[in-house]
Amino acid sequence: MKQAIRALFVALTVVAALAAPAPAQEAVKIGVIQPLSGSVAASGNYIRMGAEIGRDWINAKGGVLGRKVELLIEDNKSDPKEAATAAEKLIVRDKVPVIVGAWGSSMTLAAMPKLEEYGVPMVVETSSAATITKAGNPWIFRISPPSEMEALGLSKYMKDLGIKQADFLAVNTDWGRGAVGAFGDLLKRSGAQVGTAEFMEQAATDMNAQITKVKAGGADTLFLTTSVEQITLVLKQAQEQRLVRRVITTGGSSSPSQLIKQAGAAAEGTYHILFFLPWFPEAMPDGKLAKAFVDEWAKRGHPFEGLTEGFRGHDGVLTAVEAIRIAGKPDPKAVREALWKVSVMGVNGPIKFEKDGPAGKESGQSKPSIFIVQVKDGKIALPAFSAKK
């Protein structure tokens, strides 16, 4: 009798085990480092929003390698030291196979030694300092353009803009200093004069002293490189000082819609180099994808002005996931090798990496699409000269 009961118990246990659902596979983790607080928090949060759209779209299509994608998001607090700490946390604590980050060039540069120390790749979604891909870090793959590439994108419009002499006002970071060098070289190649270069700290709110020095010169154009928050303040203070200059913002961080909202008439006539045109999605390399992203952004209630930053989050996650798919496993070394084989269409356009930097330790650099827009009559417009290029 006891044997029969034991046999029945074993049989029921086997049946129960077979009937029980199989445990869900662990999600594939992707690290994200952005400035979610601090002086450039608006930009970092827009990129987070875009990354979440990328994750959700990918998961809706089945994820990657049959598993869901999970984003582990760390706040670098707009501080390079915090960016390095965040990278180490994601690598050591969370064992992520790839990271997307870290907005500012100084933050990315601070995180880079950790990537090399532990052997984990990072998809750089925003930073534009040339040193990022020239430093000899083979774990870096950038989808945003360095300042030199951005200047090259503007070169075809130099004759139309008619710049004879330009001054610079830039944030005192690797990004800002790099932009001054790159666009200064562009001016020289174009036969224009390089005027004064003024710098401001990232958290500064009073730029009147720098504007006064710019005003004293004879330039017709001012190149402005900083975050949208600081650009707003500069434009307002320049208007108060009656500074009359053609203004061109660089770095694709200006968010002209936000400037119109915050700076009002002070933004009128300004030009902005951008990498996404949410006002004209049909003008993007993949108009259908661009329109879908704009619609999804609006559906989630995100502010329209964040779109010129948010697309980077989507494209960064898309790139990282595609590399994991090609690698066949979420292993850092395999993902790094796979990143060289990535060829996908992002919101900005085609993403594919070419080697940049010292031989044997090259970083990856994609060639993004670059555009220029102007604030005209309180709205965003494509300059007539850009439409014919």
PyMOL commands that set and color helices and strands:
alter all, ss='L'
color gray80, all
select helices_A, chain A and resi 2-19+41-60+80-93+105-118+131-134+147-155+158-161+174-189+208-216+228-240+256-267+281-283+287-299+304-327+332-339+384-387
alter helices_A, ss='H'
color red, helices_A
select strands_A, chain A and resi 28-34+69-75+99-101+122-124+140-142+165-171+193-200+221-225+246-249+271-274+344-345+350-351+354-356+363-365+371-376+379-381
alter strands_A, ss='S'
color yellow, strands_A
deselect
rebuild
show_as cartoon
